[in-house]
Amino acid sequence: MLVIFKNSENYLGKSKTYGDFAFCDGKLVSLDSIAPSILDGGDTVTFNNCLILPGFCDVHVHFREPGFLYKEDIFTGSVSAAAGGYTDVCTMPNLNPVPDSKENLKIQLDAIDKKAVVRVHPFGALTVAEAGKEAADIEGMAADVVGYSDDGRGVQSGEMMESLMRRVSALGKVVSAHCEDNSLLRGGYIHDGEYARAHGHRGICSESEWGPIARDIELARTTGVKYHVCHISTKESVDMIRKAKAEGVNITCETGPHYLILDDSNLQEDARFKMNPPLRDKSDREALVSGVLDGTIDMIATDHAPHSAEEKSRGLEKSAMGVVGLESAFAEMYTNFVRTGKMSLERLLELMVYNPRERFDIKGDMGFTVWDVEHETTIEPRLFFTKGRSTPFEGDRVYGTCLLTVCDGRIVYKNDTEI
């Protein structure tokens, strides 16, 4: 198949270029370089007035395989990623079995080899069964993991975290920390803010996140480990990380589109607004936006976390925590930040393409993704490729439709809907 892009902006080089391009024989080339005999060959698709962007990279997704295939599997998760413009994703280790040893990790690696349509890079667990009691086989998994995390469960012991950091540092890998102090949760399930108090819900205080970050910053300073903070959501977290960076601590962080666009004033009695950490106060959202714009926050990660419809049907209190995000992330970020002039497209590409790969040492061809950003569409979960349907962005009107994604020289997603 020959795919032609007419009157398009190409961001794959050192500087953007304008013109007509074609995808042919696994490569993106100038349309002028295509022989007339190929152009007249018949099997041709043409897209007009598009953006050609490097493939996105998400360092925080949950594909649920092995162990929870009814929620998601490697195939459906990776197809969802491709439909969202992603060519590299990093999967978190809260699986069954947990990838805490070379043997357990191999189960996931085999599934990736057989089913993935984009490049999937697994995290290894920091502790056995992510229980926080005994170190996982850090060294044994090193050749096959992108980093280490006990995502979904914060490492509660500072002594344990320091020991883990030293071992990971010796390998030159990243500790990607889910920062959550269990002693401060007190049965909460949404932010401890105005909505929780007005509607009789139990809240999660901000200190449950920033407290462990404060501890880990000092441990990272001592050990020199490459330290990365998952899904930050509070203004205190932003301030601490900004200060730590200025002091030379080897620290990076991520946040998600939902924390930048929504806050607890947007909450409804619907579990599509329930995730961990929760949507915080307006002042937290504003601090996160400032952190993204000034470089304190290094990358956008979706924390794509699919659950079954039944698991998300029990209201705010009893439903599972987690929302999906791979198929809506770019359109939401483009609509709310680039189109409004708050952020340049180049800055968004730093957050979604370059910074994640640099931090986690993800090498290789980034591939590319093609978007029509003048097309206004509605976020409709029923059309998602992921098995998950729960998103706080359901019904949003956004600009941005993914037309094509290419990974390792292969078309892994093509939009067949007439636009």
N, C-alpha and C positions, 0 to 999 in steps of 0.2 A: 504494500500500500504506500502511495505517495501522499504525504500530507503537506499542504501549502498554507502558508500564513502570509496574507497580503496586508500591506500598510500596517506593519506591526512594530512594536518597540521591543528590542532584544537586550536583556540585562545580563547575558551570560559572559560577556567580555569584561575587560577592565573599565570600559565606559559603555554606556548604552548606545545602541545604534538603531537606526530606523530603516525600514525597507521591506522587501519581500523575501521570505525564507522558505525552506522546504526541509522536511524530514525524510531522508532517503538512505537506505542501506545502513540504518542504525546511527546516522549522524544528522545534525542540523547544519545546513549549508545555505549559502545564498541561492535564491531561486535562479539567478542568472547562470549559475554553474551547472544546472541540470540540463542534460541533453534533450533536444526536442523530441527524440524518439521515446524517452522516458515520460515526458510530459503528455504525450499522446497515447500512453500505454493503457489508459482506461480506468484503473482502480485508483481514483484520486479524490481526496477530500480537501476542501478549501475553507479556511477560517479567515475572517477579516477583522482588522482593527483590534488586535489582541496584544497582551503583554506576554512575553516569553521570559520566564523567570527560572533561576536555578531551583532544583528540587528542595523542598523544605525538609527540615530535620527536627523531630520531636524527641526530646530526651526523657519523656515521662509518659508512657502509655501502659495499659493493661490489656493484654490479649488473651489472658485467662487459660492458656493451654501450656502445660497439662493441668488437669484437675477440675476445671469449671467450664467445659466446652458449651454448656447450655447458655452461658452468658456471652461468650465470644470464643473464637479459635484463631489460630494463626492465619488461616486463609481469609476469613471474613474481616479480621482486624486489618490485615495488610491491604485488602481491597479497599476498605474504608480509608486507609491512609492514602492510597493512590488517588482515590476520588477527591481527596482534600489537597492534593498537590505534593504530598510527602514522598520522598524516595528513601529516606533513612528514618528509622524509629528505634527507640531503646525501650525494651520491655522490663517492667518491674517484677521482682521475684516472689510476690505473695501468691504462690501457686501450690499445687499438690501433685508430686512432692516439691517442696521448696528447693530451688537450685542452690543448695548449701554444700554440695560436694561435686566432684567431677562426674560421678555416676548419675546423680540426679540432674545435673545440668545437661547431660547428653540426651536425656529424654526430650527436653525442650529444643536442643540444637537439631535433633533428627526431625522434629516437626517443622522447624523453620526451613530446613533443607528441602523438605517435601512440599510445603504448602505456601511459603511466603512469595508474594509477587513484588514486594519491595525489599530493601535490605533491612533486616531485623537484627538488632544488637542486644543481647540479653545482659541484664545486671545479674551479678551473683549476690547472694545474701551475705550480710555481715555476720550473722549468728545462726547457729543450727536452728532450723524451723522458725527463724525470725523470733525466737523466744527470748533473746537477750541474755541468755545464761552462759552459753558456750560459743566460742568463736567458730565460724564456718571454716571450711577448707580454703582459706583465702589464696594461698599460693597454688594449690592444685587447679583452681579455676582460672588463673590469671591469663592464660593464653586465649581464652574464649569469651571473656566478659569485657564489657565496656567500662565497668566500674562496679562498685559495691553499695548495696543499700538494704535496709530493713524496712522498705517503704510500707506504709500502713501501720507500722509500729515504731515509735521512737525508741532508740536505745536509752534505757532509763538510767543506767549506771555510768557516771563519768569515768570511773576507773576502767570499765570495759571499753568505753568509747576511745579512751586514750590508747589502750593496747591495740585496738583495731586500727586506729589511725596510723600508728607506727608501722604496722605490718603492711597496710595498703600503701603508705608513703614509700616504703622500701621497693615496691613494685612500680612506682610511678603512676599509679592509677588514682581514680577519684573516689572519695567517699561522698555519696549523694544522700543527704540526711533528711529523713522525715522527722521534723522537730515537733514533738508533742510530749508534754509532761503529763503522764496519766494521773498523777495525784491532784491535778488541777481541773480535771474534766468534770467531775461531780455529776456524772450522768447527763451532761449537756449534749445537744445534737444540732443546735444552730447557734449563731453568735449571741453572746450575752449583751444584748442591746435593747433598743426601744421595742422592736417587734416582739422579741421574746417576752419582755415584761408585759406588754399590752395584750398578748394572746395566751399567756400562761404556759409558755414553753421554758424548758431548762436550757440555760445558755452555756456556751463554751467561752471562757475568758481568753483575752488576747495573750496573757502571760503564759498560757499553756504552750504557745508557739515561741514567743520571743525569749522566754526563760532558757529553754534548751539551746537556742541560737547563741545567747550570751555565753553559756558554758562552753559550747563547741568552738566559738571564736578563740577563746583562750587556749583550748586544746590544740586547735589548728596552728595557732601562733607558736606553741611549744613544739609540736611535732613536725611542722612544715608540710603537712599533707595537702594535697589538692582537695579543698573542701567545697562542696556545692550544697546549697540549701534548696530543698524542694518547695514548690508552691507557696511562696510567702504571701501573707494576707494582711499583715498589720503594719501600721505606721512605725511602731517601735522596731520591727524587723528591718524595715528600710533604713532607718536611722543608724542602727547598729552595724549593718553591713556597709553602709556608706563610710562610716568612721573606720571600720576594720580595713577596708580597702585603702583608705588614705594612710593608714599605719603600716601598710605593706603585707597584711595577712593574705595568704593565697586562697581567696574566697570568691566564689561566684554564686549566682542565685537565679531562680526562675519564678515567674508567676504565670497565671492563666488568663485567657481573655475574659472569663467571667468575673474575675476579681478586679479587672480594669474597667469593665463596662457596667457592672451591677454592684449593688450594696444591699444591706438588709432592709432598706426601704422598698426594695422591689420584691420582697418575699411574698409568697402566697401559700395557702395551705395545700401545697402540692409538692411532692418529693422531687420533682424536676429541679427544685431550688435547693436540694440538700446534697452537700458534698463536704469533704474534709480536707483542709480546713473550711469553715463555713464562710459565706458572704458576710463581710464585716460592715462597719460603720462607713458613712460617707467620707469621713475624714481619713479613714484607712485607704479607701479607694483613691482619693485624691493624692495621698502620699505615694501610693503605688504608681500612679500615672507620672508623678514627678520623678520617681525613681527610674522609670522606663526612659523618660526623656533625657535625664541627665547622665545615664549610663550606669547607675547603681545596679539596676536590674539588667542582667546580661541576656536573657533569652525568654521567649514565650514557649511554654509547654502546656499541652492541653490537659494532662492528667486524665486522658481518655479512659473511662472506667465504666464499661457496660454492665448492666444487670438485667435480669429478666423483668418482664412487665409486672409479674406478681410481686417481685421483691421491691418494686418502686411504686406499689399501689397502696401502701399502708400509712400514708400521711407523713408529715414531717417527723413525728416522734419515732415511728417504728419501721420506716422504710430503710433500705440499705443506702449507705452514703456513696455517692459517685454519679457523675454525669458523663455523657459522651461529648466529643469535641473535635475530632479530626476533620470532619466534613464541613464544619462551620467556621473554623478558627481564622483562616485567612480572610474570608469575606467579612466577618465581624470586625477584625482588626483594620482591614482596608476601609470599610465603611465608616467606622467610628473615629479613626485616627488619621488615615492618609487623605481620604476624601474631604474631611473637615479641615485639613491644613494643620492639624496638631503635630503631625509627624510626617517626615518624608518617606517615600517608598524605599529609598536606600536604607534608612534606619530600620524599617520593618524587616528588610531582608537581612540586616545584621542580626536581628533578634530571632528570626525564623530559619535562617540558612547558615550564616557564617559562624556566629559565636557558639552555637551548640556543637558544631563539628570541631571547632578549634579546641574547646574545653575538653571534649571527650575523645579527642584524637581520632576522629572518624575520617578516614582517608578514602580516596577513590573517586570515581566519576560521580558528580552530584546529580547527573541527569538534568531534566528540566520539566517544567510544568507551564501550561499555557492557559491564560485566563482572559475572559471577556469581563472587564470591570465597568463597562457601561450598561451592562444588563442587570436590571433590578429583578430580584427574585425573592421568594419567601422561604425561610427555613422550615422545611417540612420533614419531620423525623420519619414519616412513613416511607419516604423515598431513600433513606439512608441505606448504605451497604452493611454497616455494622449491625449486629444483632440487637444492640442497645437502642432505645428510642427516647431516653430521658435526657432532655437538654433544657436549660433555662432560656435558651434563645428561640424556642419554638414559636413560630409565627412572626418573627422579626422580618422586616423588609430590609434586604441588604443588596449591595452592589458587588457582584463577583460570582462568576460561574466558571468552574474548572472545565476546560474543553479537552485537555489532553495531559497525560503524565507519562514521561519516558524514564525508565530506570535501566541502567546497564545496556543501553542501546535498544531496548524493547518497549513497545507501547504497552503500558500496564493499566492504563485507563483511557477511554475515549468517550466523550459525551455524545450519545446518539440522539439526544433530544434536539429538535430543530429550534434554534434560538432566533 
